[in-house]
Amino acid sequence: MTAIYDCSVESQLLTGMRLARGAIGRGQLVVIPTDTVYGLAADAFDPAAVTRLLDAKGRERTSPPPVLIPGIPTLDALAREVPEPVRDLVAEFWPGGLTVILHAQPSLTWDLGETRGTVALRMPDNRFALELLSETGPLAVSSANLSGEPAATTAAEAEAMLGESVAVYLDGGAAGVDYDAIGERPGDTSSTIIDATGLTGGSGTIRIVRAGVISRERIAAVVGEQLLAPAAEPVVPAADASGADAAATDAAAADVPAASDHETGAAAS
C-alpha cells in the first residue's frame, strides 16, 4: 500500500515532500491537499504523466485536467493574454477557489488532452500545495477520485479510490473547511470555473462553467454583472470536481474543452 504522509508532523512532511518531488520528476502521480478538495497531480509538461492521471481516474482526453500554478507570474507565462477583468478576479480570489479558462500560450510544449488551445488555471490557497508547486512548477491536477465518485476531501478518501496508482499521498487535513459548500451538489466545495476566453475574441463576456465555492454574486461584485453571461446557461456538473479544483466538460459546454475539475481544483481541486 502506498504510504500517506501526515503534513502536520514535521518529519513526515519533509519526507513526503521530498518523495512527492521525486515522484513528479519521474512522471508518477501524487495526491495533494488543496483548499477546496484533494487533487491528483502530475507534471503538466509530461504527456505520459498526464495520460497516467486520466487513466487513474477513468477519464478520456476529452476531459483535460486543469493546471495548478504557484502565482500570478506563472499565469502570464501560460496564458496567451490575460484580460484586465481576469486580473481583477485573480487579485481578489487567488490564492483560492476560482479556476480561470484562458487561451494558452501557443508556444507551450505540453499535451493536456483535447483543450483546443485553452487552459484552466488556478492558484490554490494551501501552503503544502504551493510549496510543492514552487519546486515542481505547474502541475496538471484533477480531483482525487474515480470518475463519477464524489471528490475526496481527505487523503484517506483519495487513497481508498485511487490506491497504488498513486506514488505518494500528502495528508494536509480536511479540505474545503474554509468555504461554504455552495457548489452544485450537497457538500460540494469544488472551485468555481469561469471561461474568460470570450473576452479576447468572442462573446465579450465571462461564462460561469461550473458553480463552486466562489459565488456568482462575488464575481459580479468584482467585474460587474454586465460582463457575466446569463446565469441560465448550462453549467458543468460538479460530480467529479477538483481544487484545482477539479475535469468534466458538459456537452452543453463543448465549446469550452478545458472546463475541468480542479479544483484542484480546475485543480484541482
C-alpha positions as CSV (number, residue, x, y, z in Angstrom):
1,M,0.0,0.0,0.0
2,T,1.3,3.5,-0.9
3,A,2.2,5.5,2.2
4,I,0.2,8.5,3.4
5,Y,2.4,11.3,4.8
6,D,0.9,13.5,7.5
7,C,2.0,17.0,6.8
8,S,1.2,18.1,10.4
9,V,4.2,16.0,11.5
10,E,7.5,17.7,10.6
11,S,9.4,14.6,9.8
12,Q,6.6,13.1,7.7
13,L,6.2,16.5,5.9
14,L,9.9,16.6,4.9
15,T,9.9,13.0,3.8
16,G,6.6,13.3,2.0
17,M,7.5,16.5,0.1
18,R,10.9,15.0,-0.9
19,L,9.2,11.8,-2.2
20,A,6.5,13.8,-3.9
21,R,9.0,16.0,-5.8
22,G,10.8,12.9,-6.9
23,A,7.7,11.1,-8.0
24,I,6.6,14.1,-10.1
25,G,10.0,14.2,-11.7
26,R,9.7,10.6,-12.6
27,G,6.3,11.1,-14.2
28,Q,4.4,9.4,-11.4
29,L,1.2,10.6,-9.7
30,V,0.9,12.4,-6.3
31,V,-2.2,13.2,-4.3
32,I,-2.0,16.7,-2.7
33,P,-4.3,18.7,-0.4
34,T,-5.7,21.9,-1.7
35,D,-8.1,24.5,-0.2
36,T,-11.1,23.0,-2.0
37,V,-10.7,19.2,-2.4
38,Y,-7.8,16.8,-2.7
39,G,-6.1,16.8,-6.1
40,L,-4.4,14.1,-8.2
41,A,-1.3,15.7,-9.6
42,A,1.1,15.1,-12.4
43,D,3.8,17.1,-14.3
44,A,1.9,19.3,-16.7
45,F,4.7,19.1,-19.2
46,D,4.9,15.3,-19.2
47,P,2.3,13.9,-21.6
48,A,2.8,10.3,-20.4
49,A,2.2,11.5,-16.8
50,V,-1.0,13.4,-17.8
51,T,-2.2,10.2,-19.6
52,R,-1.5,8.3,-16.4
53,L,-3.5,10.8,-14.5
54,L,-6.5,10.4,-16.8
55,D,-6.2,6.7,-16.8
56,A,-6.2,6.5,-13.0
57,K,-9.4,8.5,-12.8
58,G,-11.0,6.7,-15.7
59,R,-11.2,9.8,-17.9
60,E,-10.8,10.4,-21.6
61,R,-8.6,13.0,-23.3
62,T,-11.8,15.0,-23.9
63,S,-11.7,15.9,-20.2
64,P,-8.3,17.6,-19.9
65,P,-7.2,18.4,-16.3
66,P,-6.7,22.0,-15.1
67,V,-3.3,23.3,-14.1
68,L,-2.4,24.5,-10.6
69,I,0.2,27.2,-10.5
70,P,2.2,28.9,-7.7
71,G,1.5,32.5,-8.6
72,I,0.5,35.3,-10.9
73,P,3.8,35.3,-12.9
74,T,3.0,31.8,-14.0
75,L,-0.4,32.9,-15.2
76,D,1.2,35.3,-17.5
77,A,3.7,32.7,-18.7
78,L,1.0,30.1,-19.5
79,A,-1.9,32.3,-20.8
80,R,-1.7,33.9,-24.2
81,E,-3.4,37.0,-22.9
82,V,-4.8,38.0,-19.5
83,P,-7.7,40.5,-19.8
84,E,-8.0,43.2,-17.2
85,P,-11.2,41.7,-15.7
86,V,-9.4,38.4,-15.2
87,R,-6.5,40.2,-13.4
88,D,-9.1,41.9,-11.2
89,L,-10.7,38.5,-10.4
90,V,-7.4,36.7,-9.6
91,A,-6.3,39.7,-7.4
92,E,-9.5,39.2,-5.4
93,F,-9.8,35.4,-5.3
94,W,-6.3,34.0,-5.7
95,P,-5.0,32.1,-3.9
96,G,-8.4,30.5,-3.7
97,G,-11.3,28.7,-5.2
98,L,-11.5,30.2,-8.6
99,T,-10.4,28.4,-11.8
100,V,-10.0,30.5,-14.9
101,I,-10.1,29.2,-18.5
102,L,-7.9,31.3,-20.9
103,H,-6.3,30.8,-24.3
104,A,-3.0,29.0,-23.7
105,Q,0.4,30.3,-25.0
106,P,0.8,28.6,-28.4
107,S,4.5,28.0,-27.7
108,L,3.8,25.7,-24.8
109,T,5.2,22.2,-25.3
110,W,2.6,20.2,-23.4
111,D,-0.3,17.8,-24.1
112,L,-3.1,18.0,-21.6
113,G,-5.7,16.4,-23.9
114,E,-8.2,17.9,-26.2
115,T,-8.0,21.5,-25.0
116,R,-8.5,23.3,-28.3
117,G,-5.9,25.8,-27.3
118,T,-7.2,26.7,-23.9
119,V,-6.0,26.0,-20.4
120,A,-7.8,26.1,-17.0
121,L,-5.6,27.7,-14.3
122,R,-5.8,28.1,-10.5
123,M,-3.6,29.1,-7.7
124,P,-4.7,27.1,-4.6
125,D,-4.8,28.5,-1.1
126,N,-2.9,25.7,0.6
127,R,0.6,26.0,1.8
128,F,1.6,22.4,1.1
129,A,0.3,22.6,-2.4
130,L,2.0,26.0,-3.0
131,E,5.3,24.7,-1.6
132,L,5.3,21.7,-3.9
133,L,4.3,23.9,-6.9
134,S,7.1,26.3,-6.2
135,E,9.5,23.5,-6.6
136,T,8.0,21.4,-9.4
137,G,6.4,24.2,-11.5
138,P,2.9,23.9,-12.9
139,L,1.0,20.6,-12.2
140,A,-1.9,19.1,-14.0
141,V,-4.3,18.4,-11.1
142,S,-7.7,16.8,-11.3
143,S,-9.8,15.9,-8.3
144,A,-8.5,12.9,-6.4
145,N,-11.3,10.5,-7.1
146,L,-12.6,8.0,-9.7
147,S,-14.8,9.4,-12.4
148,G,-18.4,9.6,-11.2
149,E,-17.5,9.5,-7.5
150,P,-17.5,12.5,-5.1
151,A,-14.3,14.4,-4.9
152,A,-12.1,13.4,-1.9
153,T,-11.8,15.9,0.9
154,T,-9.3,13.8,2.9
155,A,-6.2,11.8,1.9
156,A,-7.8,8.6,3.2
157,E,-10.8,9.1,0.9
158,A,-8.4,9.6,-2.1
159,E,-6.4,6.5,-1.2
160,A,-9.5,4.4,-0.9
161,M,-10.4,5.2,-4.5
162,L,-7.0,5.6,-6.2
163,G,-4.9,3.1,-4.3
164,E,-1.5,2.2,-5.7
165,S,-2.0,4.1,-8.9
166,V,-0.5,7.0,-6.8
167,A,3.1,7.1,-5.7
168,V,2.7,9.5,-2.8
169,Y,-0.2,10.8,-0.7
170,L,0.3,14.0,1.2
171,D,-2.2,14.4,4.1
172,G,-2.9,18.1,4.8
173,G,-6.1,17.6,6.9
174,A,-9.7,18.0,5.7
175,A,-10.0,20.1,2.5
176,G,-12.7,22.7,1.9
177,V,-13.3,23.6,5.5
178,D,-12.7,27.3,4.9
179,Y,-15.5,27.5,2.3
180,D,-19.3,27.3,2.4
181,A,-20.3,24.2,0.5
182,I,-22.3,26.1,-2.2
183,G,-21.4,24.0,-5.2
184,E,-23.8,22.2,-7.4
185,R,-24.1,19.1,-5.1
186,P,-24.8,18.9,-1.3
187,G,-21.5,19.4,0.5
188,D,-19.6,20.4,-2.7
189,T,-16.5,22.5,-2.1
190,S,-15.1,22.4,-5.6
191,S,-13.7,25.6,-7.2
192,T,-15.8,27.8,-9.4
193,I,-14.7,27.5,-13.1
194,I,-15.1,30.5,-15.3
195,D,-14.5,30.7,-19.1
196,A,-12.9,34.0,-19.9
197,T,-11.9,33.2,-23.5
198,G,-14.8,35.2,-24.7
199,L,-13.2,38.4,-23.5
200,T,-10.5,38.1,-26.2
201,G,-12.4,37.3,-29.3
202,G,-15.9,36.1,-28.8
203,S,-19.0,37.0,-26.7
204,G,-17.2,39.7,-24.8
205,T,-18.4,38.1,-21.5
206,I,-17.3,35.7,-18.8
207,R,-19.2,32.4,-18.5
208,I,-19.5,30.5,-15.3
209,V,-18.9,26.9,-16.4
210,R,-19.2,25.3,-13.0
211,A,-20.7,26.9,-9.9
212,G,-18.5,26.3,-6.9
213,V,-17.3,28.0,-3.8
214,I,-17.0,31.4,-5.3
215,S,-20.5,32.6,-5.9
216,R,-21.7,34.5,-9.0
217,E,-22.6,37.4,-6.8
218,R,-19.0,37.7,-5.6
219,I,-17.7,37.5,-9.1
220,A,-20.2,40.2,-10.3
221,A,-19.1,42.4,-7.4
222,V,-15.6,42.5,-9.0
223,V,-16.3,42.7,-12.7
224,G,-19.9,43.8,-12.9
225,E,-23.0,41.8,-13.8
226,Q,-22.8,43.1,-17.4
227,L,-19.6,41.1,-18.0
228,L,-21.2,37.8,-17.0
229,A,-23.1,35.6,-19.4
230,P,-26.7,34.9,-18.4
231,A,-27.0,32.6,-15.4
232,A,-29.5,30.4,-17.2
233,E,-26.7,28.9,-19.4
234,P,-25.9,25.3,-18.6
235,V,-23.0,24.5,-16.2
236,V,-20.8,21.6,-15.8
237,P,-22.0,19.0,-13.2
238,A,-19.7,19.0,-10.1
239,A,-19.8,15.3,-9.6
240,D,-16.1,15.0,-10.4
241,A,-14.8,18.4,-9.4
242,S,-11.4,19.2,-8.0
243,G,-9.3,22.4,-6.3
244,A,-7.5,22.8,-8.6
245,D,-10.4,22.1,-8.1
246,A,-11.4,19.7,-10.2
247,A,-12.3,17.6,-15.2
248,A,-15.7,17.3,-16.7
249,T,-17.0,19.2,-19.7
250,D,-20.7,19.3,-20.2
251,A,-22.0,18.5,-23.7
252,A,-23.7,21.9,-23.4
253,A,-20.3,23.5,-22.8
254,A,-18.5,21.6,-25.5
255,D,-17.0,24.8,-26.8
256,V,-15.0,25.1,-23.6
257,P,-12.9,21.9,-23.7
258,A,-10.6,22.9,-20.8
259,A,-13.5,23.3,-18.4
260,S,-12.4,20.6,-16.0
261,D,-12.3,19.5,-12.4
262,H,-9.6,21.2,-10.5
263,E,-10.2,22.4,-8.2
264,T,-7.7,21.1,-7.7
265,G,-9.0,22.2,-8.2
266,A,-9.8,23.5,-12.1
267,A,-7.0,21.9,-9.9
268,A,-7.5,20.6,-8.9
269,S,-9.0,20.9,-6.7
